[in-house]
Every structure is written in structure tokens, then in C-alpha cells.
Amino acid sequence: MVKAGQSMVKHALARTYSTKFPDKKAVLAFFEPSTRTHKSHKQAALNLGMRIDEFSGAEGTSLMKHESLADTARMIAGQGADILVLRATQEGSARWVAEVIEQYGHQVTVINGGDGRNQHPTQTLLDLLTILEKKGRLDDLHIGLVGDLANGRTAVSLIQALKHFDNIRVTLVAPKGAEMLPQYKAGINIVCESESMEALRDCDVIYVTRFQLERITDPILRQSVQGKYVFNKKFLDSCQPDVIVMHPLPSVEEIAADIKHDPRMVAFEQAEYGIPARMAVFVRALLDPFQGLGQWSPDRDLLSESREFPIAADMKPVKFFQPINHGTVIDHIPSGEAINVIRILESISCITDELPRQLVQHVHTRKYEGQKDVLLLPDIMLDPISAATVQYIFPEITVNEFPGNNIKVKRTYKVPSHVEGIFRCPNDSCITNREPEAISRFRIINRSMTHSSARCIYCERDFTHYQLLMCLAA
């Protein structure tokens, strides 16, 4: 796509127009303030001969009457949009809207124009195009990211894109409280993390971001970051002679007046590359046959092992509970956590208050030199997804099925690749906590006895299994 954007540069900068797509319609739904992203998408559509419909802010729309974003998106799609460019404050909005539109059979390409602190993919495309045009390559570079790396979506998007190129080294500069989240740093060579601008002197590219004061809730941090990093001629003169300084704009006080016209400061040229980059995205979306997301469903290949053996006829009943002939016994639950296992199963509707159960807590066990809980569910056979979900939260448990006839089936479940609708996303800004119809979905990214985590597919934040446990969906 970067090469495609490069091929559009001469057309965009020469302001040549095309009539290639006169029958195509782009809807620009910008429910968050924007100048460059909105105008460049609009100009890109005009350059391709497209028809345009646009929203700037929620004022004047039915969102002011508390219409859901999902209903607004359905309305836009139903009125003949071919492309919907969406900018919204809720993280995961674009992905959620794309799923809603597909669910109702509309063939509309949704482009993320920025969703809260999450992602800004078309900005990343124009950033890569700028680097390619100015440095002549996208490999073998030392790139510094500086500023609000916790709340700035442009830096988050860029560092993930850089993972696809060779020999990229990254330096991160941010004050405490505004550091980049660990999940975004994985898989790339971070050579330095610092609070000082001095760490940027050896960089080929310095990518500056403003502090997102509208998203920083800590008043002490808000005050401390103002004027924290200011790039001026004196500092640039101490850097690599061919360094370039990028900024997604708007800049507040990060860029001093004495470098606004410096050739090393390329932020305004960077903004101009937004038009060819977005032209390339539009052309790709319009020429390629629309490929739907497909019906989303968790991985149902869950059983990885199953062992059966008869119960000895002379086996003595265990003293602390009555054995069952038909049903399920969940054993080796961490002591005191059985009540949370029940909460999970109730949230999945596997069990209800009316169904029988036996709960035994704080059982002494020699094998594990400690205590455990045991949960017995007479006449209840758990489905694989439910059992695997419980086993994800509590990896040490065992699930024993008793189908009858003195048969015990001990099952080991493969953790599901996704978990849907069971846990509320702990990120209050996630689209799933704002839209009534949005169902929370998590991708399991790590599973172990001591460190298990899942990633929300909408806001792309990582959470431990204990954080999810505290956010069981109502």
C-alpha cells in the first residue's frame, strides 16, 4: 500500500482529477474534531471523481437524540455508501461498525479515520509514505517516537507498522505516566526508553506527538507534561545531519518557531502526503471485490485430549462430598475461587440458581501442599466452550465428567482462541461499553499458570485473566 500511495503522489500534488469512480459514494462520518484527516479524505475522493456525503461532529445528527452508532451506520450503508470513513471517540468503533454493516448485508468498506486512543491506520500509511519519500527507504532506520505515547494513536499505529520492515531500531521518549503500553513494543527492537530528548540524537527520523490533554485524566500529569518537549534549531543541530522531524499535527508547543520552515521539519509535507495515501486506500477498496469479514465465531476445536477409565467398584466415597454418577466435577479450583467459577458458568447460562450444585471450599490437599475448592454439578454436562473458558481463567483446574455407568471422563481442553460476551471490557472507553449492541470479544494471546492475558479485538488493550474476572458481563 505504501508503494501504491507513492504512485498517487504525482497526481495528488499536481492536483489532477479523475472521473474513474463517478458512480461511487464516500461518506465521511467524523464525530471527533479533525482537520487534516477529514480534508485529505475529502480531497482524495474528489480527486477520484467520487460523490461525497459528510458529517462533522454529532451536532445536527440523530446521535444527539441518543441514536446508537450502530443504527447510524446502518442508515448510512442503506443509503448507498460504497466507502464509510469513520472517526469516533470510542476505541474499536470502526471494527464494530464494519461488523454491524456486514451483518445486515451491506457491501460497504469501512475505513478507520481514528478511534480514540486505539489506531489511526491511514495516518500510518501517510507517515510511511513520508519516510519513503524523504529517506528513500523503509528498512535500516533508527526511528525515535516522542511525546504522549500512552494516548497518542499515531505512534501506536506507526510502531506496529514498523515491525514489517527490516533492521528497524526504535527509541521511545516519554515521561512517566505517558509511556507506550508493553503490548505495542513486543516484536520490535527497542534500543532505548528514556524521559530525555537526548536519547534522540542518533535517530534518522524523529516522530513527535503532542500530549493528548483531553485524554489525560491525572491533573498532576497534565500539568507536568506541558512544555515537556520542545524541538528547536539548537537541538536539531545536535542531531544527525540528515535527520527529519515528523509530526501528525496539530502541534501545540512541541515545535519551536525557529524550525517551522527548516527543511528538516517535514510535518506539513507529511500532511500533504495524506491525499495520495488516502487515494491509494480508496482505489484499493473500490477495485478489489469486497471481501466480508465472514461469520465471526470462536475456535470450536477445543478437545485436545480425552481419557476414559472405569471407577473401581470398591472405591470409597471421599469424605467431604457425595460422589455423583452423572454430571461434572470441577476439581483443583484455587482455594476460595469456586464462587467465581460459578459466576462464570452463570454468565454463560450453563447453570442457574435453580440447578443443583455442591460447593466444597478450602479442601486440604497433600498433592499441592495447600488448599483447593471442588465444584460438583449433578446432571450438568458442560459444553467444551464453557469448560475451556473456565480453564482459561483458572488453568490449574481439571474437569471430570461422569456420563453414568461408573465411567469417569477426565478432559483437558484447548483454550479457545476467542472469548465472546462473557466478560465486559475493563477499558471504559471501549466501544463495547458505549454501544448497547456491541458484544465484547477477546482474543487469547497468552495462557499459563501464572500469566494469562487476552486482547480486546476492538480497543486492542491487553488484560490479565484476573482483570477479566472482575468484569464479568451482566
N, C-alpha and C positions, 0 to 999 in steps of 0.2 A: 504493500500500500504506500510505503514511502516513495518508492520509485514511480508509482502511479501519480502521486502528488507532484513529484518533480516534473513529470511530463506535462502537468497542467500549469506550471509556473509561467511559461511564456504567454499562454492565453490569458491568464488572470492578470498579470502585470501589464500586459498590452491592452487590457480591458476589451478583448474581443468577445463577441457574443455568439451564441449558437442557438439554432432552432431545433436541436435534436430531440428535445423532450417537451414539445408544446402541449401534449395531452397528459402530462404528469403534474401532480399537485403535491407541494410540500407544505405541511402545516408546522409552523414554529410556535410551540407552546412553551413560553418562558415564564414560569411562575416565580422566578427568582431574578433579581436585578442582573442585567447583563448588557454590555456594550459590544465588545469585540466578538464574542461568541454568537450573539444574535445577528449582528450586522454582517458578519462574514458568511454565516449560513444563508442569510437572505441574498447576499450578492452572489454566492455560489449558485444558488437556484436560478437567479436571474441570468447569470452567465450561460446557463444550460437551457434557457428558454422555458423554464417551468412556471406554472402558476403558483401563487403563494397566498396562504392564509396565515394569520399570525395572532398570537396572544402575548401581551406584555404585562405580566402581573395578573393576580387573581381578580383584581377590581374590574367590575363590569362583566364578570363571568358568573356562572351558577355555583362556582366554588364558594363565592361569598354567601350563598344560601345553603352552604354545607353539603353541596353535592360531592360525592366521593370522586377521587381522581379516576377510579376505575370506570365510573359512569361517564365522566367527561371524555376519557379516552375512547370508549365505545362509540360515543356520539361523533367524535372526530373521525374515527375509522369508518363509521357508517355513512359519512358524508363525502366519501370518495377520496380520502387521502392516500397517496402512494408512499409518502415518507412522513413520519412524525418525528420532529426533533424536540426532545423534551428536556427541560431544565427545571428541577424541583428541589426543594429543601430536604425532602425525606430521602435517606440513603436507600438505595435499591429500587428507586422509583421506576427507572427506565426498564429494568428487567421485569418488574412486576407488571407494568403496563403492557409490555410485549407479550407476556403470557396471557393476560386478560384478552387482548385483541385477538390473539391466535385462537383462544378458547372459543370465541364467538365466530370463527371462520373468516375473519378479515385478512386480506393479503396486504399488510402494511409493514414496512420496515421501520423499526423504532431506533432512533439514534440518540445516544446519551449525550446531552449537552451539559452535563454536570449534575450530580445528585449528592447534595450535602457535602460531607467530608469524604465521600467514598471514591468516586472516579471521575475522570474527565478525559475520555479516550481520544476525542478528536483534537483536543489541545495537545495531547501527547504526540499525535501524528504530525501536527504542525511544528512541534518542538523538534522532533527527529528530522523533519524536512529542513528546518533552520540549521541544525548542526551539520547535516549533509551538505547543504549549500555553502556554509561558511568554512567548514573544516575539510570538506571533500571526502569524508569517510564517517562510518558509524562504528568502526572497530578501533581497538588500540587507543582508547581515550581515558583520561583521568577527569572525572566529572564531579564537581562539588555542588551539593544541594544545601541551601542555607535559608534559615528563617523558621517559619511555623511548619515544621514537618509532621506535627501531630494532626493538624486540622486542615492543612493545605492539600487539596485533592490532586493538584497538578503534579506535585513532587511524588506523591504516591503512585500515580499513573505512570510517570516517567521512569521511576526506578524499576517498575515491573517490566516495562518495555525494554529497558537496557539489558535485561537478563538474556535477551535473544541475540546479543551481539558478542563478539569475541574480545577477550582481553580488556574488559571494561573494569576500571577501578573507580570506586566511589568514596568520597569524603562527605560526611554528614556534619553540619554545624547547626546547632540549635541549643537554646537554653534549657535548663531542667524544667520539665513540665510540658515542653513542646517538642520532645524527641519523636522520631519516627517509630511506629509500632514495630515490634520484633518480626511479625509475620511478613512484612514487606521487605525486610532486609535479608531474609533467607534466600540462598541461591545466587548471591552476587558478592563480589569481592569488595567488602567494606575495609578500606585501608586505614581509616581514621574516623573517630567520632569525637567531637570537641564542642566546646561552647565559644571558642575563639575563632575569629576570622583569619588568624594567622595560619590555620591549617589549610587554607585555600590557595596558598601562594604557588603551589606546584600544579594546579589544575589547568587543564586545557579549556574547559568550559565551566563557568560558574553560573548556576541556576538559582536566582534569588527569588524568594517569595515573601509577600507581605504577611504580617501577623493578622490572623483572622479574628479580630477583636469581637466580632459578632458571634463567634463560636467559643470564645474563651470565657468560661464562667467564673474562674477564680479571680477575684478582684486584685489580689496581690500580684499574680502573674500578669494580668492585663497591664498593670502599672509598670512592672519591671521590664516588659519587652518593648515598650515604646522607645524608639530611638536606639534599640539594642545594636542593630547592624546598619551601618551607613556606608555605602560604596562611593568613593570619591576618586579623583585623579591620583592623589598621593598613594592610595592603596593599590590601584591598578598598576601604577608604575613599578610597584614592588613585586608584581606577579609575573607569570610567563609573558614574554613579549607578544606572543600571538594569541593570548587568552581572549575569549569572548564572554561577555556577561549577558545573560538572558533573564527575562522577567516576564511572567504571563500577563502582567498589568491587571488592574491599576496599581501603580506604585504610590506609596504614601510618603514615606520619608527615607526609604531604603536607598534610593538613587539620588545622589547629590547633583546639584545643578551643573557642576563643572564637568560632568561626563554625559549629560543628556545628548550632546552632539558628538561625543567621542566615537570614532569608528569601532572601538572595541565593545561599545554598548549597543546591542543589536535588538533590543526589545521591540522597537517599533517596526523594524523589518520583520521580526518574528511574527508580529500581529498581522502583517500583510500576507505572510505565508498561510494564514488561516483560510484565505479564499481558495487557493489551489488545493490545499489539503482537503477541504470540505467538498470541493468539486469532485475530487477523486472518490470520496466516500459515496457521494450521490450517484456517480456514474456506475460504480461497482454495484450499488444496491439496485439500480434500475436495469442494468444489462444482465445481471445474473438472475436466473429463475429464483423466485422467493422460496427459501428453504425454511419451513416452520421448525419450531423448537422440538416438535414431537410431544407425545403424551408423557409428561414427567411422572416417574414412579420410582420408588426406592428399589434397590437391588434385592430381588426376591430369592436369589441363590444363596440361601442362608445356612443350610445344614452342611457343615463341613465334616462332621463325624457323628456316627450313631452306633452305640454298642448296646446289645441286649443280653440279659442273663437272668435265669430264674432265681427267685428268692428262696433260700433254703427253707425247707419245711419246718425245721426246728429253730429258726431264728427267733430270738427273744425280742419282745417289743422294747423299744427304747423307753426309758423311764419318763422322759419329760414330755412326750406327746404320744397320742394314739396313732398307730400306723394306719395308712389308708390303702384300700385295694384299687381305687380308681380315682385319678386326679393327678395333681402336680405337687411336688415338694421342691421349694427353692431353698437350697442349703448354702451354708458358708456366707451368709449375708454379714457384712461388718456389724459388729455389735451396736445396737441402737438404731440401725438404719432400716430395719424391716418396715417401719411405718412409711418410709419414703418409697420403698418398693411398692407398697400398697397404693400410694398416691400416684405413682407412675401407671400402674395397671388400671387404676380407676380412670385416669385421664385418657387412656386408650380404650376405655369401656370394656376391658376384659373382665373386670369384676365390678360388682356394685355392692352397696350396703346390704342388700337382701341375700346375697350369696354367702354360703358358709365359708369360714376360714378358721384356721388355728394359727395363732401367732405366739411363738416362744422366743423371748428375748434374753440376751446375756447368758447364753449357754456356755458352760466351761468346756473347752476342748483341749485335749493334750496335743493333738497333731499340730495345731497352730499356736500353741502356748499362749492362749488368750481366751477371748470370748467371741461368740458368734450369735446371730439370730437365725431362726428357721421359720419359714412360712409354708403352711400346708393349705392347699386349695382343693378340698374334696370335690370330685366330679367336674373339675375345670381342667381342660387341656389347653395350654397356651399355644397360640399360633406362633410360627417362627419369628415374625417381625416383632411381635410384642416381647417374646423371650429375649431376642437379640438386643432390643433396645434396653431392657433392664440390665443385660450383661454388659452393655457398653458403659452404663453409668457405674456399675459395680462389677468389674472384670473378674473378681475372685469367686463369684457365685457359681454354683452348679445347679442345673435344672434337671430334676429327676421326674420322669413321667411314669405313672402306674396305670397302664391301659386295662388292667384286670388279669385274671388267671395267674396270679402270683408272678407277673412279669414286671421287671423294672427296666426302664429305658433311660440311660443317662446320656444326655445330649450336650454336645459342645457346639455353640452357634458361631457362625462367622458374623462379625459385626456388620451391620448394614452400611452401605455406602452413604445413605442419606437417612435423616430422621425428619419426619414431617408432622406438623400440627400438634406435637406433644409438649414442646417447650416454647415459651414466649421468648423472643429475642431480648437478652439483657440490655441491649442498646436502645434506649428510649427514643432515639432519633430514627430508628429503622422504620422503613415503610410499613412493615408488618404490625407496628404498634400505632400506626396512624390510620391505616385503611382497614375498615371492618372486614372486607372480603379477602384481605391478604393473609395467606396461611404461612406461618413460619416454616422454613425449611433449612436444615443444616447439613453440610457435607462433613462427614467424619474424616479428619485429616491426621489424627494420631490416636493410638489406643494402647495403653499399657497399664500396669497395676498402679503406677504412681503418677503418670502424667497422660491424661486423655484430653483431647480437645476437638472441637467442632467449629466449622466456619459457616456463618450465616451466608446463604447464597445471594442475599440481597445487599446487605450493608457490608459484607465481606470482612466482618470483625471475627476474631477468634475468641472462643470461650472454653474454659475448662468444663469437665462434666459436672463438677460441683456447682459452678455458676449456673449451668442449665438446670440443675436440680432445684435451685432456688427460684426458678422461673417456669414452673410447670404451668402450662396453659390452663385457663379457667375452663 
